[in-house]
Amino acid sequence: MDESELPANRLHRLRERITQQSKLKLALKTIPSLFLIVVLWSISVALLAPGTDPVTARLAEWGRNHYLGSLITTAENLQYSLHKPKVGGSLDPSSKNLINSYAANSATKISTIVTPALPGEGDLKTVISNHGQPAIQVAYIRPDMKHTSYLAGVAIMNASQISFVQHPGFSEPGQLEQLKASDSLAGGELVNLAATFNSAFKIKDSQGGYYQNGVTVKPLVAGKASFVIYKDGRADIGIWGSELAMTPDVVSVRQNLSPLIDQGQLSESLVKNVFVNWGFTVKNSYYVWRSGVGVTANGDIVYAAGNALSVQSLAGVLKAAGAVRAMELDINQQWISYMWYPPTTTGKESPIKLVAFTRPANRYLEASSRDFFAAYLK
């Protein structure tokens, strides 16, 4: 039977059905292409964003922001487990040069962890002075008895000479207008600039909150390690809700995971590889690039960073430098950065890296995707 023999209504329904099937086939062919176009456009926006983030970091951030965080974390953990840092051995030439370049210019030292100590290990060198007083001092020590070919860098910022400011990143946490702060340093923000250093995990991975200039980006969480800055530029580190709390003088609060050190003692949670303490990103027992910050008994702020660090050995380095309370900041060589800014007569900033992280030393002189801290001479 051909179409001419079919009743008119049946023929109409048949033609409609054929048309609908054709449209469905076309849609099934078109949807993947449209999806691919949208994904490629989204990735291109991430790759073309301002700042100095390397391509690998931009792609990883894009994935974490688009529900691929677990996959990226699994890949990172696999990489860390397959490429473990060297055990034993002596310092490489670049590490020896760090110790020799920054030999002590005073009698002060920090404790060393590996014995016997190397010549110059733990010696404090004043790299920034203010009114004739040490403002920033740096030292280098090996982080544990196993990884003796690596150095961790330590920077001690004198509370009587240094004040602090938190800067948001344009994507982490964003909201620059509401926070009334910039994502880079320029103009008047360079006056008396002494140092800059990285902040913590992405806020959604930090298990904590973010507060700045009266704006709560994410609610603060009791019990979490917190870096707090006050109106007078003073900084403190401690447990939110018990040691530190909201007052009219608080300007910013950045939280990240559980404390590394409290009341002068290493946290008992350091040996527990549980999400409630250290999150889902990288296991606390992996020896990777890590950074952290602490406060001494007299209020000085201590920053530490380096390769081949576990959460435990990072805490050990901060304790050796005198921290009585401390917290972990960011991890991964692409996100870690501490640099100081020697006085200049040319007006051009020439920051110096504390350790050999991958980012350029002028990272925060351009738009930063993540939040960071700036230290100023008083």
C-alpha positions in Angstrom: 0.0 0.0 0.0 1.5 3.4 -1.0 0.7 6.8 0.6 -2.1 7.4 -1.9 -4.1 4.5 -0.5 -3.8 5.7 3.2 -6.6 7.7 4.9 -5.8 11.4 5.1 -5.7 11.5 8.9 -3.4 8.4 9.1 -1.2 9.9 6.5 -0.9 13.1 8.4 0.1 11.3 11.6 2.7 9.2 9.8 4.2 12.3 8.3 4.3 14.0 11.7 6.0 11.0 13.2 8.6 11.0 10.5 9.2 14.7 11.0 9.5 14.2 14.8 12.0 11.4 14.3 14.0 13.5 12.0 14.1 16.4 14.5 15.1 14.0 17.2 18.0 12.6 15.2 19.1 16.1 14.4 19.0 17.1 18.0 20.9 14.0 19.1 23.6 15.0 16.6 23.6 18.7 17.5 23.6 18.4 21.4 27.1 16.9 21.7 28.4 19.6 19.3 26.7 22.3 21.3 28.0 20.8 24.6 31.5 20.6 23.2 31.3 24.3 22.1 30.1 25.4 25.5 32.9 23.4 27.3 35.6 24.7 24.9 34.3 28.3 25.4 34.3 27.9 29.2 37.9 26.5 29.1 39.1 29.3 26.8 37.7 31.9 29.3 39.8 30.2 32.1 42.9 30.0 29.9 42.6 33.7 28.9 41.9 35.0 32.3 44.4 37.7 33.6 47.2 36.9 36.0 50.2 34.6 36.0 48.6 31.3 36.7 50.2 28.6 34.5 48.1 26.6 32.0 48.2 23.4 34.2 46.9 25.3 37.2 44.2 27.0 35.1 42.9 23.7 33.8 43.0 22.2 37.2 41.0 25.1 38.6 38.5 24.9 35.8 38.0 21.2 36.6 37.5 21.9 40.3 35.0 24.6 39.5 33.0 22.2 37.2 32.4 19.2 39.4 35.7 17.4 38.4 37.4 18.0 41.7 37.4 14.4 42.8 38.9 13.3 39.5 41.7 15.9 39.7 42.4 15.1 43.3 42.7 11.4 42.5 45.1 12.2 39.6 47.2 14.4 41.9 47.3 11.8 44.7 48.4 9.2 42.1 51.1 11.5 40.8 52.4 12.2 44.4 52.4 8.5 45.2 54.4 7.6 42.1 56.9 10.5 42.3 57.9 10.5 45.9 60.8 12.8 46.9 64.3 11.5 47.3 65.2 9.9 50.6 68.6 10.7 52.1 71.4 12.4 50.3 72.9 15.8 50.6 71.8 19.2 49.5 72.0 20.0 45.8 74.1 23.1 44.7 71.1 25.4 44.6 70.1 24.5 48.2 73.7 24.9 49.4 73.7 28.3 47.7 70.6 29.4 49.7 72.3 28.6 53.0 75.5 30.3 51.9 73.8 33.3 50.5 71.8 34.0 53.6 74.4 33.2 56.3 73.6 34.8 59.6 74.3 38.5 60.1 73.5 38.2 63.7 73.9 35.7 66.5 70.2 34.5 66.2 69.2 31.1 65.0 66.2 28.9 64.8 66.2 25.3 66.0 67.4 22.7 63.5 65.6 19.3 63.1 68.3 17.2 61.4 71.5 16.5 63.4 74.2 17.3 63.0 73.3 20.7 61.5 75.0 21.9 58.4 77.1 25.1 58.5 74.7 28.0 58.2 71.6 25.8 58.7 69.1 27.6 60.9 71.0 30.9 60.8 68.7 33.9 60.6 69.6 36.6 58.1 67.9 40.0 58.2 66.7 40.7 54.6 64.4 43.7 55.4 65.1 46.3 58.2 63.0 49.1 59.5 64.2 51.9 61.8 67.4 50.0 62.4 65.5 46.9 63.6 65.1 43.5 61.8 61.7 43.5 60.1 62.0 40.2 58.2 64.5 37.5 58.8 64.9 34.3 56.8 66.5 30.9 57.6 66.7 27.5 56.0 66.5 24.1 57.7 66.1 20.5 56.5 62.5 19.3 57.4 63.1 15.8 58.7 65.7 13.1 59.2 64.6 11.3 56.0 64.5 14.0 53.4 68.0 15.4 54.0 68.5 16.7 50.5 65.7 19.3 50.8 65.5 22.7 52.5 62.5 24.4 53.9 62.5 28.2 53.9 61.4 30.2 57.0 60.5 33.9 57.1 59.9 35.6 60.5 58.1 38.9 60.3 58.6 41.1 63.3 55.3 42.2 64.8 56.7 45.5 66.0 57.8 46.4 62.5 55.3 44.7 60.2 51.6 45.1 59.5 49.4 42.9 57.3 46.7 43.3 54.7 44.6 40.5 53.0 43.8 40.8 49.3 41.1 38.8 47.6 41.7 37.1 44.3 39.5 37.9 41.3 38.0 34.3 41.3 38.9 33.2 44.8 36.8 34.5 46.5 35.9 37.2 43.9 33.5 39.9 44.9 36.2 42.6 44.8 33.8 45.5 44.8 32.0 44.2 47.9 35.2 43.4 49.7 36.6 46.8 48.9 40.0 45.4 48.1 42.2 44.8 45.0 43.5 41.5 43.5 46.9 43.0 42.8 49.3 45.5 44.2 50.0 48.8 42.4 50.4 52.5 43.2 50.1 53.4 46.9 49.8 49.7 47.7 53.5 49.3 46.9 54.6 52.0 49.4 56.5 50.3 52.3 55.7 46.9 50.9 57.9 44.3 52.6 56.6 40.9 51.6 53.8 39.0 50.0 52.7 35.4 50.5 50.1 32.9 49.4 46.9 32.2 51.3 45.2 28.9 51.8 43.1 26.2 50.0 40.2 27.1 47.8 37.5 28.3 50.1 35.1 25.4 49.3 37.9 22.9 50.2 39.1 24.8 53.3 36.5 23.4 55.7 36.3 27.0 56.9 35.1 30.5 56.0 36.2 33.9 54.7 35.4 37.3 56.1 36.7 40.7 55.0 35.7 44.3 55.5 32.3 43.5 56.9 31.5 40.9 54.2 31.0 37.2 55.0 31.9 35.4 51.8 31.4 32.0 53.6 30.4 31.6 57.2 33.2 31.2 59.7 33.5 27.8 61.4 34.2 27.3 65.1 37.2 25.1 65.8 39.0 25.8 62.5 42.5 27.3 62.2 42.2 31.0 61.4 44.5 33.8 60.2 43.0 37.0 61.6 44.0 40.6 60.7 43.0 43.6 62.8 42.4 47.3 62.0 45.9 48.2 63.3 47.5 45.7 60.9 48.3 43.2 63.6 47.9 39.5 62.7 47.1 36.5 64.8 46.6 32.8 64.3 44.5 30.5 66.4 41.4 28.4 66.8 38.2 30.3 65.9 35.6 30.4 68.7 38.0 29.6 71.5 41.2 31.5 71.0 40.0 34.0 68.4 36.6 35.6 67.9 34.8 38.4 66.0 35.3 41.8 67.4 34.8 45.3 66.0 38.6 45.5 65.3 38.6 42.4 63.0 39.2 43.3 59.4 39.7 39.9 57.8 39.5 36.2 58.7 40.9 33.4 56.5 40.2 29.8 57.7 41.9 26.6 56.6 41.5 23.1 58.0 42.6 22.1 61.6 45.5 23.7 63.6 49.0 22.4 63.1 50.2 23.7 66.4 48.3 24.9 69.4 49.6 26.0 72.8 53.1 25.3 71.7 52.4 21.6 70.9 52.0 19.7 67.7 48.3 18.8 67.1 47.3 15.2 67.8 45.4 15.3 64.6 48.6 15.4 62.5 48.9 11.7 62.5 45.2 11.1 61.5 44.6 11.1 57.8 40.9 12.0 58.0 38.8 14.4 55.9 37.5 16.2 59.0 41.0 17.5 59.7 42.8 17.8 56.3 40.1 17.8 53.6 39.8 15.8 50.4 42.6 17.4 48.4 45.9 15.8 49.2 46.6 13.3 51.9 48.4 14.8 54.9 51.1 12.1 54.8 52.2 12.8 51.2 55.5 14.6 51.0 54.8 17.5 48.6 55.2 21.3 48.3 53.5 22.8 51.3 53.3 26.1 53.1 52.1 27.2 56.5 52.0 30.2 58.9 52.3 30.5 62.6 52.6 33.0 65.4 55.3 33.1 68.1 54.8 33.8 71.8 55.7 37.4 71.2 53.4 37.9 68.3 55.8 37.6 65.3 54.3 35.9 62.2 56.3 32.9 60.9 55.9 31.7 57.3 57.4 28.3 56.1 57.4 26.5 52.8 59.3 23.9 50.8 59.2 20.7 49.0 59.1 17.2 50.5 56.9 18.3 53.3 54.1 16.3 55.0 51.6 18.0 57.2 53.6 16.7 60.2 57.0 17.9 59.0 55.5 21.3 58.0 54.3 21.6 61.6 57.7 20.6 62.8 59.4 23.3 60.8 57.0 26.0 62.1 57.6 24.8 65.7 61.4 24.8 65.2 61.0 28.5 64.1 59.2 29.3 67.3 55.5 29.1 66.4 53.2 28.4 69.3 50.0 28.3 67.1 50.1 27.5 63.4 48.0 26.5 60.4 48.6 25.1 56.9 48.2 27.4 53.9 48.2 26.3 50.3 50.0 23.3 48.8 51.5 22.5 45.3 54.5 24.3 43.9 52.2 26.3 41.5 50.3 28.0 44.3 53.0 28.5 46.9 54.9 31.8 47.0 56.7 34.0 49.5 58.8 36.9 48.3 60.3 40.0 50.0 60.8 43.4 48.4 64.2 45.0 49.1 64.2 48.8 49.2 64.5 50.3 45.7 65.9 53.6 44.4 64.6 53.1 40.9 60.9 52.7 41.9 60.8 49.3 40.2 60.0 46.4 42.5 62.4 43.5 42.4 61.0 40.8 44.8 63.2 37.9 45.9 61.8 34.4 46.3 62.1 32.6 49.7 62.2 29.2 48.0 62.2 27.9 44.4 58.5 27.9 43.7 57.4 28.0 40.0 55.4 31.2 40.0 57.2 34.5 39.0 58.3 36.7 41.9 56.1 39.5 40.6 53.0 37.3 40.9 51.1 39.7 43.0 52.0 42.8 41.0 49.5 41.4 38.5 45.9 40.3 39.0 45.8 37.2 41.2 43.1 34.6 40.8 43.5 33.6 44.5 43.6 35.6 47.7 47.0 36.5 49.3 48.6 38.5 52.1 50.8 41.6 51.9 53.2 42.7 54.7 54.1 46.3 55.1 56.7 48.2 57.1 55.1 50.3 59.9 
